[in-house]
């Protein structure tokens, strides 16, 4: 066993146990701080800056630091508490954020340590990273969840702060070199919720290599809205209403004409 990986350090802002939405089975989500995108609907704005910052408390005048430096050993100590649930349910650990590829050495060390203990690994990622970084993750990830937000690069940049060229390029590489990739689409009213926009993403997902296994449409929600106020930031989509279940089903039907199985949520 490579003991040095357990001393690798990184910055996280949460560890969430008993998750059932970010990969198969019962999982523990490790939220890694830092993200190169600035999605206007982001439900975890406290994840964006890699630095530790203060957030106002939800129910009082005080504030609490968001983020802490930890070792891989400390993460594994928390993760291992639920190992019996992973084995029984086919679950494991999911790295999310933020964007786990912003801290590649730390993230890869967590997954390597998980494999030492026979714990399944997953990542929830934009895969906005260099090809060298993506290649480091390939052998360490058991289940890959990747966001595709828009096929139009200019519109992608308008709503996320970055063009989509690198993301689409990496999606093709991952689908060719990883056996279990799920494409996830956060469906945002006014951003990518037309039938034409969903069709374009589904068509792209259909064109990916054999590793692409499923397409998930994730309905927009407003659960992170109050965090912007508590961070002293503006929420640009204030007042935006989520799509109805009927509309989500219509968009699901659009995506289902291609080869990948489609589900709402996930």
C-alpha positions as CSV (number, residue, x, y, z in Angstrom):
1,X,0.0,0.0,0.0
2,X,1.3,3.5,-0.9
3,X,1.2,5.3,2.4
4,X,2.1,8.7,0.9
5,X,-1.3,9.1,-0.7
6,X,-2.9,9.3,2.7
7,X,-0.9,12.5,3.6
8,X,-1.9,14.4,0.4
9,X,-3.8,17.5,1.4
10,X,-6.6,19.4,-0.2
11,X,-9.5,21.8,0.6
12,X,-13.1,20.5,1.0
13,X,-16.2,22.2,2.1
14,X,-18.5,19.2,3.0
15,X,-18.8,15.5,3.4
16,X,-22.3,14.3,2.9
17,X,-23.3,10.8,3.9
18,X,-26.1,8.6,2.7
19,X,-26.5,10.1,-0.8
20,X,-28.4,8.2,-3.4
21,X,-28.3,10.7,-6.3
22,X,-24.7,10.8,-7.4
23,X,-23.9,7.3,-8.6
24,X,-25.1,3.8,-7.8
25,X,-26.1,2.7,-4.4
26,X,-25.6,4.5,-1.1
27,X,-22.7,6.9,-1.4
28,X,-20.7,9.4,0.6
29,X,-20.2,12.7,-1.4
30,X,-16.9,14.5,-0.8
31,X,-17.3,18.2,-1.9
32,X,-14.0,19.6,-3.2
33,X,-13.5,23.3,-3.2
34,X,-12.7,25.3,-6.4
35,X,-14.3,25.5,-9.8
36,X,-13.2,27.1,-13.1
37,X,-16.9,27.7,-14.2
38,X,-19.3,30.3,-12.8
39,X,-22.6,28.8,-13.7
40,X,-25.3,31.3,-13.0
41,X,-27.6,28.7,-11.5
42,X,-24.9,27.0,-9.3
43,X,-26.5,25.6,-6.2
44,X,-23.1,25.5,-4.3
45,X,-21.6,29.0,-4.8
46,X,-19.5,28.4,-1.8
47,X,-17.7,25.8,-3.9
48,X,-16.4,28.2,-6.5
49,X,-13.5,29.8,-4.8
50,X,-10.8,27.4,-3.7
51,X,-9.9,29.7,-0.8
52,X,-11.6,29.2,2.6
53,X,-14.2,32.0,3.0
54,X,-16.9,33.0,5.4
55,X,-20.6,32.6,4.9
56,X,-23.3,34.2,7.0
57,X,-25.2,31.8,9.2
58,X,-28.7,31.1,7.9
59,X,-30.4,31.8,11.3
60,X,-28.3,34.5,12.9
61,X,-25.9,37.4,12.6
62,X,-22.8,35.3,12.8
63,X,-20.7,33.7,10.1
64,X,-19.0,30.3,9.6
65,X,-15.9,29.5,7.6
66,X,-16.6,27.5,4.5
67,X,-13.8,25.1,3.6
68,X,-11.1,23.3,5.5
69,X,-7.8,21.7,4.7
70,X,-7.7,18.0,5.3
71,X,-5.6,15.0,4.5
72,X,-6.7,12.0,2.5
73,X,-6.4,10.0,5.7
74,X,-9.0,12.3,7.4
75,X,-11.4,11.9,4.4
76,X,-11.0,8.1,4.5
77,X,-11.7,8.0,8.2
78,X,-15.1,9.6,7.6
79,X,-15.8,7.6,4.4
80,X,-15.0,4.3,6.1
81,X,-17.8,4.7,8.6
82,X,-20.3,3.7,6.0
83,X,-18.4,0.9,4.3
84,X,-21.0,-1.7,5.1
85,X,-23.6,0.3,3.3
86,X,-21.4,0.6,0.2
87,X,-20.9,-3.1,0.0
88,X,-24.6,-4.0,0.5
89,X,-26.0,-1.4,-1.9
90,X,-23.2,-1.3,-4.5
91,X,-22.4,2.3,-3.5
92,X,-19.2,4.1,-2.6
93,X,-17.6,7.5,-2.7
94,X,-18.4,10.3,-5.1
95,X,-16.1,13.3,-5.5
96,X,-18.1,16.4,-6.4
97,X,-17.8,20.1,-5.7
98,X,-17.0,22.5,-7.1
99,X,-14.9,20.7,-9.6
100,X,-12.7,17.9,-8.3
101,X,-10.3,18.3,-11.2
102,X,-9.2,21.7,-9.8
103,X,-7.3,19.7,-7.1
104,X,-6.2,16.7,-9.2
105,X,-3.5,15.3,-6.9
106,X,-5.7,15.4,-3.9
107,X,-8.7,14.0,-5.8
108,X,-6.7,11.2,-7.4
109,X,-5.2,10.3,-4.0
110,X,-8.6,10.0,-2.4
111,X,-9.7,7.6,-5.2
112,X,-6.5,5.6,-5.0
113,X,-7.0,5.3,-1.2
114,X,-10.6,4.2,-1.7
115,X,-9.5,1.5,-4.1
116,X,-7.0,0.3,-1.4
117,X,-10.1,-0.4,0.7
118,X,-12.1,-1.8,-2.2
119,X,-14.5,1.2,-2.1
120,X,-16.2,2.1,-5.4
121,X,-15.4,5.6,-6.8
122,X,-17.4,8.1,-8.8
123,X,-16.9,11.7,-9.8
124,X,-19.4,14.4,-10.7
125,X,-17.6,16.8,-12.9
126,X,-17.6,19.3,-15.8
127,X,-14.3,17.7,-17.0
128,X,-13.1,21.3,-17.7
129,X,-9.4,20.4,-17.5
130,X,-6.4,19.6,-19.6
131,X,-6.1,16.3,-21.3
132,X,-3.2,15.4,-19.0
133,X,-5.4,15.9,-15.9
134,X,-8.3,13.9,-17.4
135,X,-5.9,11.0,-18.2
136,X,-4.9,10.8,-14.5
137,X,-8.5,10.3,-13.5
138,X,-9.4,7.6,-16.0
139,X,-8.0,4.5,-14.2
140,X,-9.2,5.7,-10.8
141,X,-12.9,6.4,-11.5
142,X,-15.4,3.5,-11.5
143,X,-18.4,5.6,-12.5
144,X,-18.1,9.0,-14.3
145,X,-20.9,11.6,-14.2
146,X,-20.2,14.5,-16.6
147,X,-22.2,17.7,-17.1
148,X,-23.0,18.9,-20.6
149,X,-24.7,22.2,-20.3
150,X,-25.0,23.5,-23.9
151,X,-23.8,22.8,-27.4
152,X,-23.5,26.4,-28.4
153,X,-20.1,27.6,-27.1
154,X,-21.1,31.3,-27.0
155,X,-24.2,30.7,-25.0
156,X,-22.2,28.3,-22.8
157,X,-19.7,31.0,-22.1
158,X,-22.5,33.5,-21.4
159,X,-24.0,31.4,-18.6
160,X,-20.9,29.6,-17.2
161,X,-18.0,32.0,-17.9
162,X,-16.2,29.5,-20.1
163,X,-16.6,28.2,-23.7
164,X,-17.5,24.5,-24.1
165,X,-14.8,23.4,-26.6
166,X,-12.5,21.7,-24.0
167,X,-15.5,20.1,-22.3
168,X,-16.8,18.5,-25.5
169,X,-13.3,17.4,-26.5
170,X,-12.8,15.7,-23.1
171,X,-16.3,14.0,-23.3
172,X,-15.2,12.3,-26.5
173,X,-11.9,11.1,-25.0
174,X,-13.6,9.9,-21.8
175,X,-16.3,8.0,-23.7
176,X,-13.5,6.3,-25.7
177,X,-11.4,5.4,-22.7
178,X,-13.7,4.9,-19.8
179,X,-16.3,2.1,-19.6
180,X,-19.1,3.9,-17.6
181,X,-19.9,7.5,-18.5
182,X,-23.2,9.2,-17.8
183,X,-24.0,12.5,-19.4
184,X,-25.9,14.8,-17.1
185,X,-27.8,17.9,-18.3
186,X,-28.9,20.6,-15.8
187,X,-32.1,21.8,-17.6
188,X,-32.3,25.6,-16.9
189,X,-35.3,27.6,-18.0
190,X,-34.2,30.2,-20.6
191,X,-30.8,28.7,-20.9
192,X,-31.1,25.2,-22.5
193,X,-34.7,24.1,-22.1
194,X,-35.9,24.3,-25.7
195,X,-36.5,21.1,-27.6
196,X,-33.8,22.1,-30.1
197,X,-31.2,22.6,-27.4
198,X,-32.0,19.3,-25.6
199,X,-32.0,17.5,-29.0
200,X,-28.5,18.9,-29.8
201,X,-27.1,17.7,-26.5
202,X,-28.7,14.2,-26.8
203,X,-27.4,13.9,-30.4
204,X,-23.9,14.7,-29.2
205,X,-24.2,12.2,-26.3
206,X,-25.4,9.6,-28.9
207,X,-22.3,10.3,-31.0
208,X,-19.9,9.5,-28.1
209,X,-17.9,6.3,-27.8
210,X,-19.0,3.0,-26.3
211,X,-18.3,4.2,-22.8
212,X,-21.3,6.6,-22.8
213,X,-24.1,4.6,-21.1
214,X,-26.9,7.0,-20.1
215,X,-28.3,10.6,-20.3
216,X,-29.8,12.2,-17.2
217,X,-31.9,15.4,-17.4
218,X,-31.6,17.3,-14.1
219,X,-34.5,19.8,-13.4
220,X,-33.5,23.3,-12.2
221,X,-34.1,24.0,-8.6
222,X,-33.7,27.0,-6.3
223,X,-32.2,25.3,-3.2
224,X,-29.0,27.3,-3.3
225,X,-30.5,30.7,-3.9
226,X,-30.1,31.9,-0.3
227,X,-26.4,31.0,-0.2
228,X,-25.6,33.9,-2.5
229,X,-27.0,36.4,-0.1
230,X,-25.1,34.8,2.8
231,X,-21.9,35.1,0.7
232,X,-22.6,38.7,-0.2
233,X,-23.1,37.9,-3.9
234,X,-26.0,38.4,-6.4
235,X,-28.0,35.5,-7.7
236,X,-28.6,36.3,-11.4
237,X,-31.6,34.0,-11.8
238,X,-33.6,35.4,-8.9
239,X,-37.3,34.6,-9.4
240,X,-36.7,31.9,-12.1
241,X,-39.3,29.2,-11.7
242,X,-38.5,25.5,-12.2
243,X,-39.9,23.6,-15.2
244,X,-43.0,21.6,-14.6
245,X,-42.9,17.8,-14.6
246,X,-45.0,17.8,-17.8
247,X,-42.4,19.9,-19.6
248,X,-39.5,17.7,-18.3
249,X,-41.3,14.7,-19.7
250,X,-41.7,16.4,-23.1
251,X,-37.9,17.1,-23.1
252,X,-37.2,13.5,-22.1
253,X,-39.2,12.3,-25.0
254,X,-37.1,14.5,-27.4
255,X,-33.9,12.9,-26.0
256,X,-35.2,9.4,-26.2
257,X,-35.1,9.2,-30.0
258,X,-31.3,8.6,-29.6
259,X,-29.6,5.4,-28.4
260,X,-28.8,6.3,-24.7
261,X,-31.4,5.5,-22.1
262,X,-32.8,8.8,-20.6
263,X,-34.0,9.5,-17.1
264,X,-35.2,12.6,-15.2
265,X,-33.0,13.2,-12.2
266,X,-30.1,11.1,-11.0
